[in-house]
Amino acid sequence: MHFLPEDIDHYVVSHSQQEPTILKELSRETWQKVLNPRMLSGAFQGRVLSMISKLVNPKNILEIGTYTGYSALCLAEGMQEDGILHTIDKNEELEELQYKYFQKSVHKDQVIQHVGNALEIIPTIETKFDLVFIDADKSNYVNYFNLIIGKMNKGGIILSDNVLWSGKVVEELDPKDIDTKVLLEYNTLLNQDPRLETVLLPIRDGLTISRVK
């Protein structure tokens, strides 16, 4: 969901850096072959992720929710030469497509794919992270946060996607809507946790940047 007027949104996109060729190819193949292609980060948000990663220049990155690998490749653009990006997704059917594009990338030797339950996999990764991107099942956002906060380096950045949830966060809550309920709790947690500095950006479906103090 876009929260800006269409003409303003178009102007913003047209005056921002364009995506690299490899990402155009991945985006095209995702829309041709994969269910729910709207889950793709997309060109504009991908450039935002790339810019943040380049500013942070992380050595170790964790991504929770790989999908087809678009956002992982964006985050890898800012990674240090000896850096490693761990990316986790539960859908094993997408592993081959992810791998195909990771291997096309200059970062092919720096990306480690994990397939399975992130809640089980995260505790097994014995490293501290400079940058984490959370973009998986919304009902587990709080659980993911609790698992990764102790694995963050000081000054590390936590990026959280879809935190506006198509505007549902400001609508009357349906008691059966667990995703929105958890996102409301999560957004409050990020804003009030004394270990963090947080700003929520209303771009696309909402992207929160949290810096670990």
C-alpha positions as CSV (number, residue, x, y, z in Angstrom):
1,M,0.0,0.0,0.0
2,H,1.3,3.5,-0.9
3,F,0.5,6.3,1.6
4,L,1.7,9.1,-0.7
5,P,-0.5,10.6,-3.5
6,E,0.2,8.7,-6.7
7,D,1.8,11.7,-8.5
8,I,4.2,12.4,-5.6
9,D,5.0,8.7,-5.3
10,H,5.9,8.6,-9.0
11,Y,8.1,11.7,-8.6
12,V,9.9,10.2,-5.7
13,V,10.6,6.9,-7.5
14,S,11.7,8.6,-10.7
15,H,14.1,10.8,-8.8
16,S,15.7,7.9,-6.9
17,Q,18.5,5.6,-8.0
18,Q,17.3,2.8,-10.3
19,E,17.8,-0.8,-9.5
20,P,20.7,-2.9,-10.9
21,T,20.2,-5.2,-13.8
22,I,20.4,-8.4,-11.7
23,L,17.5,-7.1,-9.6
24,K,15.4,-6.2,-12.6
25,E,15.9,-9.8,-13.8
26,L,15.0,-11.3,-10.4
27,S,11.9,-9.0,-10.1
28,R,10.7,-10.1,-13.6
29,E,11.2,-13.8,-12.9
30,T,9.5,-13.5,-9.5
31,W,6.4,-11.9,-11.1
32,Q,6.4,-14.6,-13.8
33,K,6.8,-17.7,-11.7
34,V,6.1,-17.1,-8.0
35,L,2.9,-16.8,-6.0
36,N,2.2,-13.5,-4.2
37,P,4.9,-11.5,-6.1
38,R,3.7,-8.4,-4.3
39,M,5.8,-9.7,-1.4
40,L,8.8,-8.5,-3.3
41,S,10.6,-5.5,-1.8
42,G,10.5,-3.7,-5.1
43,A,12.8,-1.2,-6.7
44,F,12.3,1.9,-4.5
45,Q,12.4,0.1,-1.2
46,G,15.3,-2.0,-2.4
47,R,17.3,1.2,-3.1
48,V,16.4,2.4,0.5
49,L,17.7,-0.9,1.9
50,S,20.8,-0.6,-0.2
51,M,21.4,2.9,0.9
52,I,21.0,2.1,4.6
53,S,23.3,-0.9,4.3
54,K,26.0,1.3,2.5
55,L,25.7,3.8,5.3
56,V,26.0,1.1,8.0
57,N,28.7,-0.9,6.1
58,P,27.9,-4.0,8.1
59,K,30.2,-7.0,8.5
60,N,27.4,-9.4,9.5
61,I,23.8,-9.2,8.3
62,L,20.7,-11.2,9.2
63,E,17.6,-11.3,7.1
64,I,14.5,-13.0,8.4
65,G,12.3,-13.7,5.4
66,T,14.2,-14.3,2.1
67,Y,11.3,-14.7,-0.3
68,T,13.1,-14.8,-3.7
69,G,16.3,-13.0,-2.5
70,Y,15.7,-9.5,-3.8
71,S,16.1,-7.7,-0.4
72,A,19.1,-9.9,0.5
73,L,20.9,-8.7,-2.6
74,C,20.1,-5.1,-1.8
75,L,21.4,-5.4,1.7
76,A,24.5,-7.2,0.5
77,E,25.5,-4.1,-1.6
78,G,26.7,-2.3,1.5
79,M,28.4,-5.3,3.2
80,Q,32.1,-5.3,4.0
81,E,34.4,-7.3,1.7
82,D,34.8,-10.0,4.3
83,G,31.2,-9.8,5.5
84,I,28.5,-12.5,5.7
85,L,24.8,-12.3,5.1
86,H,22.6,-15.0,6.7
87,T,19.1,-15.2,5.2
88,I,16.3,-17.4,6.5
89,D,13.1,-18.5,4.8
90,K,10.7,-21.4,5.6
91,N,9.6,-22.0,2.0
92,E,12.0,-24.6,0.6
93,E,10.3,-24.3,-2.9
94,L,12.0,-20.9,-3.3
95,E,15.5,-22.0,-2.3
96,E,16.6,-22.8,-5.9
97,L,15.5,-19.4,-7.3
98,Q,17.2,-17.6,-4.4
99,Y,20.4,-19.6,-5.0
100,K,20.3,-18.9,-8.8
101,Y,20.4,-15.2,-8.2
102,F,22.8,-15.3,-5.3
103,Q,25.2,-17.1,-7.6
104,K,24.9,-14.5,-10.2
105,S,25.8,-11.8,-7.7
106,V,29.3,-10.6,-6.8
107,H,28.4,-11.5,-3.3
108,K,27.8,-15.2,-4.1
109,D,30.4,-16.3,-1.6
110,Q,29.0,-14.1,1.2
111,V,25.4,-15.3,1.4
112,I,24.4,-18.2,3.5
113,Q,20.9,-19.6,2.9
114,H,18.9,-21.1,5.7
115,V,15.7,-23.0,5.1
116,G,13.3,-23.7,8.0
117,N,11.8,-22.1,11.1
118,A,13.6,-18.8,11.9
119,L,12.8,-19.2,15.6
120,E,14.8,-22.4,15.7
121,I,17.6,-21.3,13.3
122,I,18.5,-17.9,14.8
123,P,19.8,-19.3,18.1
124,T,22.2,-21.6,16.1
125,I,23.9,-18.7,14.3
126,E,26.8,-17.8,16.6
127,T,27.7,-14.3,15.6
128,K,26.8,-10.7,16.4
129,F,25.0,-8.6,13.8
130,D,25.5,-5.1,12.6
131,L,22.3,-5.1,10.5
132,V,19.1,-7.1,10.7
133,F,16.1,-7.0,8.4
134,I,12.8,-8.5,9.7
135,D,10.3,-9.2,6.9
136,A,8.6,-12.5,7.7
137,D,5.4,-13.6,9.3
138,K,4.1,-10.7,11.3
139,S,2.7,-12.8,14.1
140,N,6.3,-13.6,15.2
141,Y,7.8,-10.1,15.0
142,V,8.0,-9.7,18.8
143,N,9.5,-13.2,19.0
144,Y,12.1,-12.4,16.4
145,F,13.0,-9.2,18.1
146,N,13.5,-11.0,21.4
147,L,15.8,-13.5,19.7
148,I,18.0,-11.0,17.9
149,I,18.3,-8.1,20.3
150,G,21.0,-9.9,22.3
151,K,22.9,-10.7,19.1
152,M,23.2,-7.0,18.0
153,N,26.4,-5.1,18.1
154,K,26.3,-1.6,19.7
155,G,25.2,0.8,17.0
156,G,23.6,-2.0,15.0
157,I,20.5,-1.4,13.0
158,I,17.2,-3.3,13.0
159,L,15.0,-2.8,10.0
160,S,11.4,-3.9,10.2
161,D,9.1,-4.1,7.2
162,N,5.4,-3.8,6.8
163,V,4.9,-2.1,10.1
164,L,1.9,0.0,8.8
165,W,0.2,-3.2,7.5
166,S,-1.9,-1.5,4.8
167,G,-3.1,1.1,7.4
168,K,-4.6,-1.5,9.7
169,V,-2.5,-0.2,12.6
170,V,-4.7,2.9,12.8
171,E,-8.0,1.1,12.2
172,E,-10.3,-0.5,14.8
173,L,-8.7,-3.9,15.7
174,D,-10.5,-7.1,14.8
175,P,-9.9,-9.4,17.8
176,K,-9.3,-12.3,15.3
177,D,-6.5,-10.3,13.4
178,I,-3.4,-11.7,15.2
179,D,-1.0,-10.1,12.7
180,T,-2.2,-6.6,13.3
181,K,-2.4,-7.2,17.1
182,V,1.2,-8.3,17.2
183,L,2.4,-5.4,14.9
184,L,0.7,-2.9,17.3
185,E,2.6,-4.5,20.2
186,Y,5.8,-4.6,18.1
187,N,5.6,-1.0,17.1
188,T,5.1,0.1,20.7
189,L,8.0,-2.1,21.8
190,L,10.4,-0.6,19.3
191,N,9.4,2.9,20.3
192,Q,9.6,2.3,24.1
193,D,12.5,-0.1,24.5
194,P,15.3,1.9,26.2
195,R,17.9,0.0,24.3
196,L,16.8,1.5,21.0
197,E,16.4,4.7,19.1
198,T,13.6,4.2,16.6
199,V,12.0,6.1,13.7
200,L,9.1,4.8,11.6
201,L,9.2,5.8,7.9
202,P,5.9,5.9,6.1
203,I,7.3,4.5,2.8
204,R,5.5,1.8,1.0
205,D,3.9,-0.3,3.7
206,G,6.0,1.2,6.5
207,L,9.7,0.6,7.4
208,T,11.1,1.1,10.9
209,I,14.7,1.9,11.5
210,S,15.9,1.0,15.1
211,R,19.4,1.8,16.3
212,V,20.8,-0.2,19.2
213,K,22.3,2.2,21.8
